[in-house]
């Protein structure tokens, strides 16, 4: 009958898909090893990984003091039982090593010494041998039998399943790193500029700098930035975008503000500060893009304070799109509130949208904030927003995102008409 501690370890959430992660799984492997070792009344249980000509002991459970092996130790494969078991040179189940003369020639039979041994290979999904799951004791153990070997094999299968998942995750991580690194090395993202118009005058008062990724795989910018954040390169990619955006505007004349999308993490890092020196601070609008809650608004506001004192304005993007953006509005006290396109889309025919937009506009008035409506696609949407008193507007009805040279021509045309 299977030991209760083994049963409990097998049913642990750490073995279930979506469990608590690698650290918890590692602890559970250690628990399982110790439970199996005690159930079989053996001195040592371990999981080894074959690495070239060596085996590395990844997990060890031991009742000996001092322990003959520890996690992270390694030894040549030729000195041990593991590879010989995998190759079928010696049995998987050995209750008494003294009964098998060939074992006397294996160095660790004498050096440890080994009196009883049970070992099974860990076979991965693609047929490769990862290593072995083994138990041994210094003395012989004649109680070991086929049922014990079957239990060892079942645990080895479970280990293989987890290792396959870990290797898949490692491969996916490496692929993400390669993709984002390629983006950075190519100087991506490319930047386009969407004009922002004063609602009452149809005059360009600003631009929002938008990222475009011109490489495979074809994905939306939010997916690229999310992937960069996953692997710890999110701040670097955002700073790349900001630098490229400002470089593109060097030859564009005009008195307009520049909206730079930036996450709270990048703001807190302090990486943005140096770039703002390239542009007059009063022309910079930092559009906070995070769609999840910020852990420490106090820290974020402290990072923003010197920038705001220098003249930089702060906008909360996508207001009305969810709870997080509204929390930003309350915690950051933005200079500009940008209504999300999900709110402006169809606002001319949808009274609930108009009511929510009107409430946000009134909130902005009472807090001395400006309101910019994004995603304006029709003349009737524009008219509805003007009637509500929106300060500024942007969207395809007014102008699509433009290359820097096209923006310069548009601004020059405005200047010639004025």
N, C-alpha and C positions, 0 to 999 in steps of 0.2 A: 504494500500500500504506500502511495506517495506521501512523503513527509508534509505536514501542514505548512511549514515555513516555505517549502518549494511551491506548494499550491498558492499561497498568498503572493509570492513574488511573481508567479506567472500571471496572476490576475491584476497585478499593479497597473494603474493607468499609464505608467511610463512605457508599457509595451503597446498601448493602443495608439492608433493613428491620431495625430493631433495632440499627443500627450505633452508633458511639461518640458520636453527638450532633452538635448544631449547630456547635460549634467545629471539630470534625474535618471536617465536611462543608464548612464555609467554607474550611478549608485545602485541601481537595481541589479545590474550585472554582478556587482560585488556581493549584494545580498544573496543572489541566486547561487553564486559560486560557493559561498559559505554554507548555504543550506544544503547543497548537494554534497559538499565535503563532509558535513556532519552526518547526513543521511547514510553515506557510504562508510562512515567511520574511517576516513582517510586524513592524512596529515596536511596535504596541500592540494588545492585545486587552482587551475590557471587557464587563461585564454592566451594563446600565443598567435602572433602574426608572422608569416614568413616574409622576410625582407632580404632579397638577394640570397646570400649564403648563410644568413643569420636568422634566428627567430627572436622576436621581441616579445617580452612578457607584458601584455597590455593590462590584464586584470589578474590579481592573485588573492586567494584566501588561504590563510595558513594558521595552524595552531602551534607551530614550532617557534621557539625563541632561543637563539636568533633565527629569523626566517632565512631559508637557503636561497630564495629568490624574492625579488620585489618588483612592483610595477615599474616598467621602464628598463629593467635589466635586459641584457641580450647575451646570446651565446651562439657559437657556430652550430648549424644544423647537424653537422656530421658527428657532434659530440653527444647528441641526445636521441630520444626515442621518436620524436614527433614526425620527422620526415620518413623514417623507416615504417611507421604505422601507415602513413598516407600511401607509400609505395607498396604496401603489402608485404614487407620483408619480415615484420614481426606482428603478432596478434594485437587486436585492439583491446582485448580483455586478458590481463595477466595477473591472476591472484597471487602467484608466487614466482618471482623472477628467477629463483634458484632452480626451478624446474626446467628452464629453457637455457641450455648452455650458451647459445649465440649471444645472449644478453650480457654475458660476462665480458665480452669484448667492447661493449659500449662504455665510454669513459664515465658517464654519470651514474651508471649502475653502482660503481664503487665510490665515486666522490660524494654523492649525496648522503647516504646510499639509497637505492630504490629496492624495496622488498615486494611491493604490489603496485600495479599500474593499470589504468584504464584510460583510453584515449580514442577520440573520434575526430575525423576531419571536419572543418567548417567549409562547406561548399557554397559558393556564391551563385547567383542567378545565371550568370554567363558560363558556369562550369569551372571557374577558377577556384583553386584552393586558397582560402584566406589564411588559414593556419589550423590550429587544433584546439580542442577543449579537452583538458587532461586532469586526472587526479592521480596522486601517488601517495604512498606511505612508506616509512622506513622499514617497517616489518611486513611480512606477507599478510594477506587478508583473504582467507579461503571462503568467506561469505559472499564474495563478489560473484555475480551470475549474469545470465543473459538479460534478465529484467533490468538490471542496473545499466547494462550497455544500451538497451532500448531507451531508457530515460536520458542517458547522455546524448544519444543521437537526436532525441526530440529537442533537447535544449540547444544543441548545435544548430539545428534547423532554425530555431527561434533567433539565435544569435546571427545567423546568416541573413535572415530577413531584415534585422535591424541594421546590420553592416551595409547591406545593399542600399537601404534607405539613406544611410549616412553618406555613402559614396555618390549616390544620385544628387544629394543636396550639395556635396562638395563640387561635383561637376557643374551643377547649375550655378553655383556661386562663381566658379572660375569663368564660366561663359559670360556672366554679368560683368565681371571685372574686365574681361577682354573687350566687351562691347563699349562700356563706358570709357575705358582707357583709349580706345580707338577714336571715340568722339572728341576727347580732350586733345589727343595728338593731332587731329585734323583741324583744330581750332573751332570746332562746333560748340554751341549751335550757331547757325546763321540767324541774323536778326532782321526783322521787318518792323515797320513803324506804323501804327494805326493812329490817324489824327483824331483828336478830341476837339469838339466844336463847342463854342459858347451857344447855348440853346437859343437865346434871343437874337443873336447876330449872325449865326452860321459862319463864325470866324474861328480859325484854328487857334486854340489856346494851349494845346499840349499834344503830346504823343505818348502812346503806350508802347514800350519795346517788347515785342513778342518773339519767342524763340521758335525756330524751325530747324528740324534735323534732316539734313540732306544726305542720308546714307541708309543702308539696310540694317535691320529690318525697318520697314516703314511703320512708324508708330507715332501717336500723338505726343506732344511735348510733356504732358503730365506723366505719361508712362516712363519716358526717359528720366525725368527728374526723380520720380519715385524709385526707380531702379538704382539710380546713383545714391540716393539716401540709404537704401538697403545695405549697400556695401561700403558706406562711409565716405563716399565721394560727392555727396550732395552739395556741400558748401563749395567745393572746388568747381563743380559744374555751374552753379549759380554765379560765382565770381567770373568764370569764363564768359558767361552770357552778358554780365554787366559790362565787363571790359570791352567786349565786341560791340555792344550797343553804343557805348560812349565813343569808341573809335569811329564808328560809322557816322556819327553826327558832327565830326570835327569840321567838315566842309559845308555844313548846312547852316545857313544864316537865318536868324529869326529870333523873336522874343517869345518863346514857348517853353512850357515846363516839360520835363522828361520823366515819365513814369517807369520805374524799374521794379520788376517783380522780385520779391525777396522773401525768404522764409524767416520765421523767428530764429531758427537755429543759426542761419547765416548772419543775421543782425547781432545775435549774442556773441558770435565768434569774433566780431570786430573787424572782419575782413572787408566790409563795405567802406569803412571810413576813408581809407586812402584813395579810393576811386572817386569819391565825391569832390576831392580837391581839383579834379580835371574839369569840373563844371561849377558854375556859381551855385552855392548851396540853395539859394531861393528858387532855382529852377528845377531842383530835384524833388520828386515825389516818390517815396518808398511805398510800394503797394504790397502790403502783407498778404501773402497768398495761402498761408497754412489753413487746411480744412479740418484739422483736429485741434483739440484744446492745447493751450500752452501750459507747461508745467509750472512756470514761475513768471507771472506777469510783472512782478516787482523787478526782477532782473532785466526783463525785456525793456521795461520803461526806463530803467536806469541807463541802459545802453542807448536808448533813443534820445534821452534828455539833452546831451551835448550837441547832437545832430540837429535837434529841433531848435535849440538856442542859436545855432549858426544859420538857421533859416530853412532847413530841410523840412518839408511837409510829409505827413504820414497819411496813407490811405488804407482803408480796410476793403479788400477786394471781395466780390461775390456776396455782398450783404443781402440777406433774405434767402440764401441758398441752404441754410441750416443753422443749428444751434451754435456751432463753433464760431461762425462769422459774427453772430450777434454778441457772443461773449467777448470777442475781440473789440467790438464797437464800445461796449460798456467799460472794458478794462483799459483800453489804450487811449480813448478819447481822440479819435482821428480827426485830422483837418478835413479829410475828404471821405465820404462814404460812397462806394461804387455799388449801385444796384445790379444784382446778378441778372444775366440775360434770361434766366428762367422766370424772373419776375417781370421783365419788360416785354418779353415775347407774348404778343396777343393782348397787351394791356389795354388796347383800344376797344376790345370787345368783351373783356373779362372783368367784371366788377370786383370780385375778390382780390384780383391782382392790383387793381387800382386802389382799393382800400388799404392794402398792405403797403403799397408804394407811398400813398399819401401819409400814412402813419410814420414811415421812415423819414420822409421829407420834413414833416413837422418836427420829428425828433431832431433832425439835423439843424433846423432853424433855431430850436431852443438851446442847442449845444454849440452854436456858431460853427457848424460844419457845412462844407459844400456837398452837393450831391451830383454824381456823375452816373448817367444811365448807360449801361453797356448793351450791346446786341440789338441796337435799333435797326430794323430791317425794312420798315415801310413808312410811308408818309403819315399814315393814320396813327401809327405807334408814336411817331415823333410829335404829332399834334397833341395826343393824349398826355404825353410827358411834359410838353410845354405848358399845357393847361394846369398840370399839377404843380408847376413851378420848379422843375428840375433845372439846375444851373447849367450843366454841361452834358453832352451826349456823344456817343461814339457807336459805330456800327456800319454794316455794309450799305445801308441806305445812304449814308453820308460819304463814306470813303472806306475802301478795303485797305488792309495792311499794305504798306508801300515799301519798296526799296528806298535807300537813303537818297539816291539821285532823283527819284520820282517825287519824294517828299520835298526836296529842295525846289523842284520846278513848281510844285503846287504852292509852296510858300512864296516863291517869287511872283507867281501869278496873282496871289492875294495882295502882295505889296504893290504891284502895278495898278491894281484896281482901286486901291485905297487913296 
